[in-house]
């Protein structure tokens, strides 16, 4: 939901007549699709590992027996297909030609990504913002999502067109903010928090990637990118810490080899438990609201 904050008489936008009344911009799923919960993985900057966290969350929930999906909203920098070792040969349309069928990973995670639509995965996507935002909406509303329990949306960096489109067009249950252990973490989180407040979407918690390196022989931890400031930042914004992911060359190698589903995701067990607990409360609230109507 969003509020109209301008004079519609000057733009003809038809978004509430400038009355300030809430306007629902959400795009409808195809009638054949079903998605229970949607979580957006975002950060205030690039290079922190959003795609890695998105992939591992989908794998972690899949291992718990949930049906998972990834909507790769990073249109110009998609990396999800590579992580799961899939290509566009499985992407198809239904018989009536209206809906895309997602590619499924080996363990059944449904994936839609711009790279799956390209003739060559190294071809650049040179589109303006409006086209990119339109593609994200199509990925949501013109795809046959089959009984998805948890969908994770891999966002591009920052707070521009695509995040705005995702938050306005998709029924996002919550945001997971990915950070790195550097001094600018507070600024990264602040940007995400401020956008989440404006869009009236809760932040579930923080995931710190590249938090430390653990020597395989001594198990001593080294903070290669500096001392973590995650706890104080989380406290400042009243947020929870979901996980701290180590620098692990084996994980990087498995992602590069398309074997994300072989990675040990136990480091995300707390994140999974926290998200499931939140969803349990959401489901009860929705049921109570439906019963009273």
C-alpha positions as CSV (number, residue, x, y, z in Angstrom):
1,X,0.0,0.0,0.0
2,X,1.1,3.6,-0.7
3,X,-0.3,7.0,-0.1
4,X,-0.8,9.7,-2.8
5,X,1.4,12.6,-1.8
6,X,0.9,14.9,-4.8
7,X,-1.8,16.8,-6.7
8,X,-3.2,14.3,-9.1
9,X,-4.9,17.2,-11.0
10,X,-1.4,18.1,-12.4
11,X,-0.4,14.6,-13.6
12,X,-3.6,12.7,-14.4
13,X,-2.2,9.8,-12.4
14,X,-5.6,8.8,-11.1
15,X,-4.1,7.5,-7.9
16,X,-6.6,8.8,-5.4
17,X,-7.3,12.4,-6.6
18,X,-4.7,13.8,-4.2
19,X,-6.9,12.9,-1.3
20,X,-4.1,11.1,0.6
21,X,-6.3,7.9,0.6
22,X,-4.4,4.6,0.5
23,X,-4.1,3.2,-3.0
24,X,-3.4,-0.5,-3.6
25,X,-0.9,-0.9,-6.4
26,X,-0.4,-4.6,-6.0
27,X,-0.3,-6.8,-9.1
28,X,-2.5,-9.8,-9.0
29,X,-1.1,-13.3,-9.2
30,X,-2.4,-15.4,-12.0
31,X,-5.5,-17.4,-10.8
32,X,-3.5,-20.6,-11.3
33,X,-0.7,-19.5,-9.0
34,X,-0.3,-19.7,-5.3
35,X,2.3,-18.0,-3.1
36,X,1.8,-18.0,0.7
37,X,4.7,-15.8,1.9
38,X,7.1,-13.3,0.2
39,X,10.3,-12.0,1.6
40,X,12.6,-9.4,-0.1
41,X,16.3,-9.6,0.4
42,X,17.8,-6.1,0.1
43,X,20.7,-3.8,1.0
44,X,21.5,-0.2,0.8
45,X,24.6,-1.0,-1.4
46,X,25.9,-3.6,-3.8
47,X,28.5,-6.2,-3.2
48,X,27.3,-7.5,0.2
49,X,26.0,-10.9,-1.0
50,X,22.3,-10.5,-1.4
51,X,22.1,-13.2,-4.0
52,X,24.1,-15.6,-1.8
53,X,21.7,-15.0,1.1
54,X,18.7,-15.3,-1.1
55,X,19.9,-18.7,-2.5
56,X,20.8,-20.0,1.0
57,X,17.5,-19.0,2.5
58,X,15.6,-20.8,-0.3
59,X,17.8,-23.9,0.2
60,X,17.4,-23.8,4.0
61,X,13.6,-23.6,3.8
62,X,13.6,-26.3,1.1
63,X,15.5,-28.6,3.4
64,X,12.8,-28.0,6.0
65,X,10.2,-29.4,3.7
66,X,8.8,-26.1,2.4
67,X,8.1,-25.4,-1.3
68,X,10.4,-22.5,-2.2
69,X,10.8,-20.0,-5.1
70,X,13.1,-17.3,-6.1
71,X,12.0,-14.2,-8.1
72,X,15.3,-12.7,-9.3
73,X,14.5,-9.0,-9.4
74,X,18.1,-8.0,-10.1
75,X,17.3,-7.8,-13.8
76,X,20.6,-6.3,-15.0
77,X,22.8,-8.4,-12.7
78,X,21.1,-11.7,-12.3
79,X,23.2,-14.5,-10.7
80,X,20.6,-16.9,-9.2
81,X,20.5,-19.3,-12.2
82,X,24.3,-19.8,-11.9
83,X,24.1,-20.5,-8.2
84,X,21.6,-23.3,-8.8
85,X,23.1,-24.6,-12.0
86,X,20.0,-24.0,-14.2
87,X,19.5,-22.5,-17.6
88,X,16.6,-21.3,-19.7
89,X,15.9,-24.6,-21.3
90,X,13.3,-25.3,-18.7
91,X,11.6,-22.0,-19.0
92,X,8.4,-22.3,-21.0
93,X,4.9,-21.0,-21.5
94,X,1.6,-22.7,-20.9
95,X,-0.5,-23.9,-23.7
96,X,-2.5,-20.7,-23.9
97,X,0.7,-18.8,-24.2
98,X,0.0,-16.5,-21.2
99,X,2.1,-17.7,-18.3
100,X,5.8,-18.5,-17.9
101,X,6.6,-21.8,-16.2
102,X,9.6,-21.3,-13.8
103,X,12.7,-23.4,-14.1
104,X,13.0,-25.8,-11.2
105,X,16.2,-26.6,-9.5
106,X,17.3,-30.2,-8.7
107,X,15.4,-30.1,-5.4
108,X,12.4,-28.2,-6.7
109,X,13.0,-24.5,-6.0
110,X,11.1,-22.6,-8.7
111,X,13.2,-19.9,-10.3
112,X,12.5,-17.0,-12.7
113,X,15.3,-14.7,-13.8
114,X,16.1,-12.5,-16.6
115,X,19.2,-14.6,-17.4
116,X,16.9,-17.5,-18.2
117,X,15.3,-15.6,-21.0
118,X,18.6,-14.7,-22.8
119,X,20.1,-16.5,-25.7
120,X,23.5,-16.2,-24.1
121,X,23.8,-15.7,-20.3
122,X,26.5,-13.1,-21.0
123,X,24.3,-10.9,-23.1
124,X,23.8,-7.5,-21.3
125,X,20.3,-6.3,-20.5
126,X,20.3,-2.6,-21.5
127,X,16.9,-1.3,-20.4
128,X,15.6,1.8,-18.9
129,X,14.1,1.8,-15.4
130,X,10.4,1.5,-16.5
131,X,11.1,-1.6,-18.6
132,X,13.1,-3.2,-15.7
133,X,10.2,-2.5,-13.3
134,X,7.7,-3.9,-15.8
135,X,9.7,-7.1,-16.1
136,X,9.6,-7.6,-12.3
137,X,5.8,-7.2,-12.3
138,X,5.6,-9.7,-15.1
139,X,7.8,-12.2,-13.3
140,X,5.2,-12.0,-10.4
141,X,1.9,-11.8,-12.2
142,X,2.6,-13.7,-15.5
143,X,4.3,-16.7,-14.1
144,X,2.7,-20.0,-12.9
145,X,4.0,-20.2,-9.4
146,X,3.0,-23.7,-8.1
147,X,2.0,-23.9,-4.5
148,X,4.9,-21.8,-3.1
149,X,5.3,-21.7,0.6
150,X,8.1,-19.2,0.6
151,X,9.2,-16.9,-2.2
152,X,12.4,-14.9,-1.8
153,X,13.0,-11.9,-4.0
154,X,16.6,-11.1,-4.8
155,X,16.7,-7.3,-5.0
156,X,19.2,-5.1,-6.8
157,X,21.3,-2.8,-4.6
158,X,19.9,0.5,-3.4
159,X,16.4,1.9,-3.1
160,X,15.4,2.8,-6.7
161,X,12.9,1.7,-9.2
162,X,12.9,-2.1,-8.7
163,X,12.6,-2.0,-4.8
164,X,9.8,0.5,-5.2
165,X,8.1,-1.8,-7.7
166,X,8.5,-4.9,-5.6
167,X,7.2,-3.2,-2.4
168,X,4.2,-1.7,-4.2
169,X,3.4,-4.6,-6.5
170,X,4.0,-7.7,-4.4
171,X,2.5,-8.7,-1.1
172,X,5.8,-8.6,0.7
173,X,5.6,-10.0,4.3
174,X,9.0,-8.6,5.3
175,X,12.4,-7.4,4.4
176,X,15.7,-9.1,5.2
177,X,18.6,-6.7,5.1
178,X,22.1,-7.9,4.2
179,X,25.1,-6.1,5.4
180,X,28.9,-6.5,5.7
181,X,31.2,-5.8,8.7
182,X,32.3,-2.3,7.8
183,X,31.8,1.1,9.3
184,X,29.2,2.0,6.7
185,X,26.9,-0.7,7.9
186,X,24.8,1.8,9.9
187,X,24.2,3.9,6.7
188,X,23.2,0.7,4.8
189,X,20.7,-0.3,7.4
190,X,19.4,3.2,7.8
191,X,18.5,3.4,4.1
192,X,16.7,0.1,4.2
193,X,14.9,1.0,7.4
194,X,13.8,4.4,6.1
195,X,12.4,2.9,2.9
196,X,10.7,0.1,4.8
197,X,9.0,2.7,7.0
198,X,7.8,4.7,4.0
199,X,6.5,1.5,2.3
200,X,5.0,0.2,5.6
201,X,6.7,-3.1,5.4
202,X,8.4,-4.7,8.4
203,X,12.1,-5.6,8.5
204,X,12.5,-9.1,9.8
205,X,16.2,-8.7,10.7
206,X,19.8,-8.4,9.6
207,X,22.1,-10.9,8.0
208,X,25.8,-10.0,8.1
209,X,27.7,-11.6,5.2
210,X,31.5,-12.0,5.1
211,X,31.4,-11.7,8.9
212,X,34.6,-13.6,9.6
213,X,37.0,-16.2,8.3
214,X,37.6,-19.4,10.4
215,X,40.9,-21.0,9.9
216,X,40.3,-24.7,9.0
217,X,43.3,-25.9,11.1
218,X,43.0,-23.8,14.3
219,X,39.3,-22.8,14.0
220,X,40.5,-19.3,15.0
221,X,38.3,-16.6,13.6
222,X,39.7,-13.6,11.7
223,X,37.7,-10.5,11.0
224,X,39.1,-9.8,7.6
225,X,36.8,-6.9,6.7
226,X,37.0,-5.3,10.1
227,X,35.3,-5.5,13.4
228,X,31.5,-6.2,13.3
229,X,29.2,-3.4,14.3
230,X,26.1,-5.4,13.6
231,X,24.8,-5.7,17.2
232,X,25.0,-2.0,18.0
233,X,23.4,-1.2,14.6
234,X,20.6,-3.7,15.3
235,X,20.0,-2.2,18.7
236,X,20.0,1.3,17.3
237,X,17.1,0.4,15.0
238,X,15.5,-2.2,17.2
239,X,16.1,-5.0,14.8
240,X,17.1,-8.6,15.3
241,X,20.3,-10.3,14.1
242,X,19.3,-13.3,12.0
243,X,22.7,-14.7,11.1
244,X,26.4,-14.0,10.6
245,X,27.8,-15.8,7.6
246,X,31.5,-16.6,7.4
247,X,33.8,-16.2,4.5
248,X,34.0,-19.7,3.2
249,X,35.9,-20.6,0.0
250,X,34.1,-23.9,-0.3
251,X,30.7,-22.0,-0.4
252,X,32.0,-19.7,-3.1
253,X,33.3,-22.7,-5.1
254,X,29.9,-24.5,-4.8
255,X,28.0,-21.4,-5.9
256,X,30.3,-21.0,-8.9
257,X,29.7,-24.7,-9.7
258,X,25.9,-24.3,-9.5
259,X,25.6,-26.4,-6.4
260,X,23.9,-24.1,-4.0
261,X,21.7,-26.9,-2.8
262,X,24.7,-28.9,-1.5
263,X,25.7,-26.1,0.9
264,X,25.3,-26.6,4.6
265,X,22.8,-24.0,5.7
266,X,22.7,-24.6,9.4
267,X,24.1,-21.1,10.0
268,X,20.7,-19.9,8.9
269,X,18.7,-22.1,11.3
270,X,17.9,-19.2,13.6
271,X,16.8,-17.1,10.6
272,X,14.5,-19.9,9.4
273,X,13.0,-20.3,12.9
274,X,12.4,-16.5,13.3
275,X,10.7,-16.2,9.9
276,X,8.5,-19.2,10.5
277,X,7.5,-17.7,13.9
278,X,6.6,-14.4,12.3
279,X,4.6,-16.2,9.6
280,X,2.6,-18.1,12.2
281,X,1.6,-14.8,13.8
282,X,0.8,-13.3,10.4
283,X,-1.4,-16.3,9.5
284,X,-3.3,-16.1,12.7
285,X,-3.9,-12.4,12.2
286,X,-5.1,-13.0,8.7
287,X,-7.4,-15.8,9.8
288,X,-8.8,-13.7,12.6
289,X,-9.4,-10.8,10.2
290,X,-11.1,-13.1,7.7
291,X,-13.4,-14.6,10.4
292,X,-14.6,-11.2,11.5
293,X,-15.5,-10.0,8.0
